[in-house]
Amino acid sequence: MVAEAYATLVREWTTRAGNRWPINNIRSAGLRLRSHSDFADIQETLGRSLISGEKRSLIQGEKKADPLALAALMDNNWFKFPVKDELYRDTLERKSRGLPPGLFTDWEYILVFNHKDKEYLERLRAAVLLARGIKFVKEDMGKIRLLGEYSGNKEVIIYEPKRIGEEKVQTREGWNGCVGVIKFAFKAFLKKQLGWVQPSPAKSQTAHD
Protein backbone atom coordinates (compact mmCIF):
# COMPACT_ATOMS: atom_id res chain seq x y z
CA MET A 1 0.00 0.00 0.00
CA VAL A 2 2.94 2.35 0.65
CA ALA A 3 4.18 2.06 -2.93
CA GLU A 4 0.70 2.71 -4.33
CA ALA A 5 0.26 5.76 -2.09
CA TYR A 6 3.64 7.10 -3.18
CA ALA A 7 2.72 6.63 -6.84
CA THR A 8 -0.45 8.64 -6.21
CA LEU A 9 1.59 11.49 -4.73
CA VAL A 10 4.03 11.45 -7.64
CA ARG A 11 1.11 11.56 -10.07
CA GLU A 12 -0.27 14.63 -8.28
CA TRP A 13 3.14 16.29 -8.32
CA THR A 14 3.57 15.56 -12.03
CA THR A 15 0.15 16.72 -13.22
CA ARG A 16 0.23 19.87 -11.09
CA ALA A 17 3.49 20.78 -12.81
CA GLY A 18 1.82 20.34 -16.22
CA ASN A 19 3.85 17.28 -17.14
CA ARG A 20 2.53 14.09 -18.71
CA TRP A 21 1.71 11.25 -16.32
CA PRO A 22 2.43 7.95 -18.11
CA ILE A 23 0.29 5.54 -16.04
CA ASN A 24 -3.46 4.95 -16.32
CA ASN A 25 -4.00 2.71 -13.29
CA ILE A 26 -2.00 1.67 -10.24
CA ARG A 27 -2.99 -0.96 -7.71
CA SER A 28 -1.19 -2.72 -4.90
CA ALA A 29 -1.95 -6.37 -4.16
CA GLY A 30 -0.85 -9.16 -1.87
CA LEU A 31 0.53 -12.14 -3.76
CA ARG A 32 -0.68 -14.78 -1.33
CA LEU A 33 -3.97 -13.30 -0.16
CA ARG A 34 -7.30 -14.99 -0.75
CA SER A 35 -9.47 -11.89 -0.34
CA HIS A 36 -10.50 -10.38 -3.69
CA SER A 37 -7.98 -12.52 -5.56
CA ASP A 38 -8.99 -13.47 -9.09
CA PHE A 39 -6.59 -16.43 -9.03
CA ALA A 40 -7.20 -17.95 -5.59
CA ASP A 41 -8.68 -21.13 -7.08
CA ILE A 42 -5.58 -21.80 -9.17
CA GLN A 43 -3.22 -21.01 -6.29
CA GLU A 44 -5.13 -23.27 -3.91
CA THR A 45 -5.38 -26.20 -6.31
CA LEU A 46 -1.65 -26.12 -6.94
CA GLY A 47 -1.33 -27.06 -3.28
CA ARG A 48 2.07 -25.47 -2.88
CA SER A 49 3.47 -21.99 -2.74
CA LEU A 50 5.02 -22.32 -6.23
CA ILE A 51 8.40 -21.63 -4.68
CA SER A 52 10.86 -24.53 -4.40
CA GLY A 53 8.10 -26.91 -3.35
CA GLU A 54 7.62 -25.11 -0.04
CA LYS A 55 4.10 -25.55 1.28
CA ARG A 56 2.35 -22.27 1.91
CA SER A 57 -1.40 -21.75 1.92
CA LEU A 58 -3.08 -18.50 1.03
CA ILE A 59 -4.05 -16.28 3.93
CA GLN A 60 -7.25 -14.29 4.06
CA GLY A 61 -5.86 -10.75 3.95
CA GLU A 62 -8.16 -7.86 4.80
CA LYS A 63 -5.51 -6.30 7.05
CA LYS A 64 -4.96 -2.57 7.32
CA ALA A 65 -1.75 -0.85 6.30
CA ASP A 66 1.13 -0.74 8.76
CA PRO A 67 0.90 2.70 10.44
CA LEU A 68 4.69 2.96 10.83
CA ALA A 69 5.29 2.21 7.17
CA LEU A 70 2.71 4.74 6.07
CA ALA A 71 4.00 7.37 8.50
CA ALA A 72 7.46 7.02 6.94
CA LEU A 73 5.89 8.11 3.66
CA MET A 74 3.31 10.63 4.83
CA ASP A 75 4.44 12.16 8.13
CA ASN A 76 6.73 14.83 6.70
CA ASN A 77 6.73 18.11 4.78
CA TRP A 78 7.02 16.58 1.30
CA PHE A 79 4.18 16.72 -1.23
CA LYS A 80 2.08 19.26 0.63
CA PHE A 81 -0.90 18.95 -1.69
CA PRO A 82 -4.53 19.01 -0.51
CA VAL A 83 -4.90 15.39 -1.61
CA LYS A 84 -2.18 14.20 0.78
CA ASP A 85 -4.15 14.28 4.03
CA GLU A 86 -7.14 12.52 2.48
CA LEU A 87 -4.88 9.92 0.89
CA TYR A 88 -3.19 9.33 4.26
CA ARG A 89 -6.51 8.74 6.01
CA ASP A 90 -7.92 6.55 3.25
CA THR A 91 -4.81 4.37 3.01
CA LEU A 92 -4.77 3.81 6.78
CA GLU A 93 -8.32 2.44 6.54
CA ARG A 94 -7.86 0.34 3.43
CA LYS A 95 -7.53 -3.41 3.77
CA SER A 96 -5.12 -5.68 1.95
CA ARG A 97 -6.43 -7.60 -1.05
CA GLY A 98 -5.28 -10.29 -3.43
CA LEU A 99 -4.40 -10.31 -7.12
CA PRO A 100 -6.75 -8.35 -9.40
CA PRO A 101 -8.59 -9.55 -12.51
CA GLY A 102 -6.67 -9.09 -15.72
CA LEU A 103 -3.32 -9.24 -13.97
CA PHE A 104 -1.63 -10.72 -17.05
CA THR A 105 -3.81 -8.98 -19.66
CA ASP A 106 -4.62 -5.45 -18.47
CA TRP A 107 -1.53 -4.43 -16.49
CA GLU A 108 1.65 -3.67 -18.41
CA TYR A 109 4.07 -3.95 -15.47
CA ILE A 110 4.00 -5.83 -12.19
CA LEU A 111 6.59 -4.53 -9.72
CA VAL A 112 7.80 -6.83 -6.94
CA PHE A 113 10.30 -6.43 -4.12
CA ASN A 114 12.18 -9.73 -4.09
CA HIS A 115 13.18 -12.76 -6.19
CA LYS A 116 10.74 -15.13 -4.50
CA ASP A 117 7.78 -12.93 -5.43
CA LYS A 118 9.08 -12.66 -9.00
CA GLU A 119 9.38 -16.44 -9.25
CA TYR A 120 5.94 -16.85 -7.70
CA LEU A 121 4.31 -14.66 -10.33
CA GLU A 122 6.21 -16.23 -13.22
CA ARG A 123 4.99 -19.68 -12.22
CA LEU A 124 1.49 -18.43 -11.52
CA ARG A 125 1.40 -16.87 -14.97
CA ALA A 126 2.25 -20.25 -16.52
CA ALA A 127 -0.41 -21.95 -14.37
CA VAL A 128 -3.07 -19.41 -15.40
CA LEU A 129 -2.23 -19.94 -19.07
CA LEU A 130 -2.56 -23.69 -18.63
CA ALA A 131 -5.79 -23.53 -16.63
CA ARG A 132 -7.64 -20.68 -18.37
CA GLY A 133 -6.02 -20.23 -21.75
CA ILE A 134 -4.62 -17.39 -23.81
CA LYS A 135 -7.54 -15.05 -23.10
CA PHE A 136 -6.12 -14.60 -19.60
CA VAL A 137 -2.44 -14.14 -20.48
CA LYS A 138 -1.07 -11.69 -23.06
CA GLU A 139 2.53 -11.96 -24.17
CA ASP A 140 3.21 -8.22 -23.99
CA MET A 141 1.39 -7.57 -20.69
CA GLY A 142 2.04 -8.43 -17.07
CA LYS A 143 5.80 -7.86 -17.36
CA ILE A 144 7.27 -8.77 -13.98
CA ARG A 145 10.09 -6.53 -12.75
CA LEU A 146 12.11 -6.27 -9.55
CA LEU A 147 11.66 -2.69 -8.39
CA GLY A 148 15.06 -2.76 -6.71
CA GLU A 149 16.74 -3.21 -10.10
CA TYR A 150 16.09 0.49 -10.66
CA SER A 151 17.63 1.60 -7.35
CA GLY A 152 21.14 1.99 -8.74
CA ASN A 153 22.57 -0.42 -6.16
CA LYS A 154 23.89 -3.96 -6.61
CA GLU A 155 21.41 -5.17 -4.01
CA VAL A 156 18.12 -5.39 -5.87
CA ILE A 157 16.01 -6.80 -3.04
CA ILE A 158 13.87 -4.40 -1.03
CA TYR A 159 13.44 -5.80 2.47
CA GLU A 160 11.06 -4.84 5.23
CA PRO A 161 12.92 -3.34 8.22
CA LYS A 162 14.41 -5.76 10.72
CA ARG A 163 12.50 -6.45 13.91
CA ILE A 164 14.61 -5.46 16.90
CA GLY A 165 14.56 -5.68 20.67
CA GLU A 166 12.99 -8.26 22.94
CA GLU A 167 9.54 -7.60 21.46
CA LYS A 168 10.86 -7.90 17.90
CA VAL A 169 9.25 -4.71 16.63
CA GLN A 170 9.97 -2.63 13.57
CA THR A 171 10.91 1.01 13.97
CA ARG A 172 10.07 4.24 12.20
CA GLU A 173 13.76 4.69 11.42
CA GLY A 174 13.83 1.30 9.74
CA TRP A 175 10.79 2.10 7.67
CA ASN A 176 12.26 5.50 6.71
CA GLY A 177 15.14 3.68 5.04
CA CYS A 178 12.93 1.12 3.31
CA VAL A 179 10.50 3.73 2.01
CA GLY A 180 13.42 5.84 0.82
CA VAL A 181 14.63 2.98 -1.40
CA ILE A 182 11.10 2.44 -2.76
CA LYS A 183 10.76 6.12 -3.65
CA PHE A 184 14.11 6.34 -5.42
CA ALA A 185 13.59 3.08 -7.32
CA PHE A 186 10.05 3.96 -8.39
CA LYS A 187 11.10 7.30 -9.86
CA ALA A 188 13.96 5.58 -11.68
CA PHE A 189 11.51 3.00 -13.05
CA LEU A 190 9.21 5.76 -14.32
CA LYS A 191 12.09 7.47 -16.10
CA LYS A 192 13.65 4.36 -17.65
CA GLN A 193 10.56 2.39 -18.66
CA LEU A 194 7.91 5.04 -19.20
CA GLY A 195 9.79 8.20 -20.17
CA TRP A 196 8.59 10.18 -17.15
CA VAL A 197 10.02 13.67 -16.75
CA GLN A 198 10.53 14.72 -13.15
CA PRO A 199 9.09 18.17 -12.42
CA SER A 200 11.41 20.91 -11.25
CA PRO A 201 10.82 22.38 -7.77
CA ALA A 202 9.79 25.69 -9.33
CA LYS A 203 7.14 24.02 -11.49
CA SER A 204 5.74 21.86 -8.71
CA GLN A 205 5.42 24.85 -6.36
CA THR A 206 5.82 22.67 -3.30
CA ALA A 207 8.36 20.66 -1.37
CA HIS A 208 8.92 17.30 -2.98
CA ASP A 209 10.87 14.05 -2.66
N, C-alpha and C positions, 0 to 999 in steps of 0.2 A: 504493500500500500504506500510505503514511503516513496518508492520510485515513481509510482503513478502520480502521487501528489506533486512531486518535484517537476515532472513533465508538464503538469497543468500550470504550474507557476512559470516555467520557461515559455510555454505557449502564450501566456498573458503578457510576459515581458516582450516577447517577439512581436506580437500583433500590435501592442501599444506603441512600439517603435516604428510601426509601418512596414515591417519586414514580412516576408512570406513564411508561413508556418507549414512545414512539409508533411504533417501527419493528420489524417482524418480522425482516427479513433485510437485511444489508448486504454488498456485495461490490464489491471494486475490480476493474477490468479494463483491459487495454490496447486501445485502439481499433483499432490496426493490427497486431495480433499474430495469427499463425496458430494457435498452440498453444491447444487447448481452445476455439477460437472456433466458435460455432454458425452463424456467417454467413460463414465463410472462402470458401466456394464462390461466394457472391454477390459478395463483394468482389473476388475474383480475376477472375471473368468480366467484371466491369465494366471491368477493364483500366486503370482510372485511380484516382486517390486520392479521387475525388468532390469534390475542391476545385479549382475554377477550371481544370480540365483538366490539372492538374499530375500527371505520372506518379509514382506511388509504390506499389511492391509491398509486400505484407505481409511482415513479418519474423517469424522463428520465435517469439521470446519466450523463456520459460524462464530469464529472468535473475533473480538475487536482488535484493532491495531494496538501495537505496543506503545504506550504513552511516551516512554523514554525515547524510542526511535523517532516518533513523530515530533517530539520536542526538539530533537537535534536538527530537524529540518525547519521547523516553524518558529521556534522560540528565539528569535533574533531580529535584527533590523533589516534583513535582506527582503527584497520583493515586497515593499510596503504598498501593495495594491489593495483596493477595497475587497477584492475576491479572497484575499489570503485568510482573513479571520473566519469567513464562512467555510472555506475549504478545510481549515484546521478543525473546526467543530464537526463538520460532516464526516471527515475521515476518521476522527476519533470514534464516531458512532457506527461506522460501517463494519460489516462482518465479513470475514474471509470466505471465499467462494472458490469452487473448482474451475476446471477448464471450460472455456466458453464454446458455444457452437461455432462451426466454421473455423476452428483453430488452424487447420491446414489448407483452408480455401479462401478465407476472407482477410487474414492477417498476413502482411508481407514479412514482418520480422517478429521473432520470439526471442526476447532477451532473457538469459538465465545467468545465475551467479557462480555456478560451479560445474565441474565436469560430470558429476553424477546426474545432475538435472539435465544436462545436455544429452547424455546417453539415454536417460529415461525417455525424453521426448523423441529422440531418433527411433527408438524401438517402439514406442507407442505409435508413432506415425506409420511404421511398417505394419503394425497390428491393425490399425484402422483401415489401411488400404486393403489388407487381406479380408477383414471382416465386413467392410461396408462398400468397398469398391472405389473406383476413380472419381466418383462424384464428391467424395469426402476428402480427397487429397489432390492438390494441384502441385505440379512440379515446381512452378516458380513462386509459390506462396509458402508461408510457414517456415521461412529460413531461420534456423536456430543458431544464435550467436551467443558467445560468452561476452557479457558486458565488459568484464575486466580486460579483455583483449584491447580495448580502446583506452585503457588508463595510462598507457605509456610506460608501464612497469613490466618487468619480466614475470612477476607474479600476477596471473590473470584471474585468480580466484578471489571473490569477494566474500569474506567471512563475517558472520555475526560476531559482535564483541565477545571476548572471553568472559565467563562467569567467575567472579573472584570472591574471596572471603569465605568464611564458614558457611554462610547462607547461599553461596554460589549465585550471586546476583550480577546482572549486567549494570554498567554505569553509564551515565550521560556522557562522560568523557570518551568511553569506548564507542558509543553510538555516534558521537561527533566525528570520530575518525572514519568509521564505516560509511556514514552518510556523505562525508567529504569525497571519498573514492567514488561512490555512486554518482554524485553530481558531476565530477570531472569526467568520468567515463561516459556518461550519458551525453554530455555536450560534445565530446569527441566523436561519439557514434553519429550524432546528428550531422556534424560537419562532414565526416568521411563518407557516410552511406547515403545521406539525403540532401547534401548541399546546403545545409542550414548556415545562415550568416548571423553571427552573434551581434546583437545590437550594441552600439557604443553607449557609455554611461550618459552622454548628453542626450542621445535620442530616447533612451528609456525613461529619463527624468525621475529616476529613483535609485536607491541603493540596490545592488544586485550581487549575485554570486553564481 
